[in-house]
Amino acid sequence: MEDSKLEVSIIDDRPIIVSQQEIEKRRRINFDTLGSFAVDNIPTNPDTQHIFRDFEEGKIATSKEVKALLHAHYTKIALEDN
C-alpha cells in the first residue's frame, strides 16, 4: 500500500496536458462509468484510482498510458504473489 502512495505523489506532480474540453469529456465518461459500477455493485480498486483520476484530470494524455500504468501495477502484484 505504501508503494501506491509513492505512485500518487509522482503522478500528481504531472502538469495538465489536455484541453479543458477533453477533461470535461473524461469527467462525464468517468461519472457514467462509476455510476454503472455502483448500480452493478462492482467495487473500484483504491490502489488504481489515482491512475483513473489523473487521466480524468488531464495529467495522463492517452488511454494507452493508462493501460501501461495498470499493466505495471498488476504485473508487480502478480510477481509479488509468486
C-alpha positions, 0 to 999 in steps of 0.5 A: 500500500505504501508503494501506491502512495509513492505512485500518487505523489509522482503522478500528481506532480504531472502538469495538465496536458489536455484541453479543458474540453477533453477533461470535461469529456473524461469527467462525464465518461468517468461519472457514467462509468462509476455510476454503472459500477455502483448500480452493478455493485462492482467495487473500484480498486483504491490502489488504481484510482489515482491512475483513473483520476489523473487521466480524468484530470488531464495529467495522463494524455492517452488511454494507452498510458493508462493501460501501461500504468495498470499493466505495471501495477498488476504485473508487480502484484502478480510477481509479488504473489509468486 
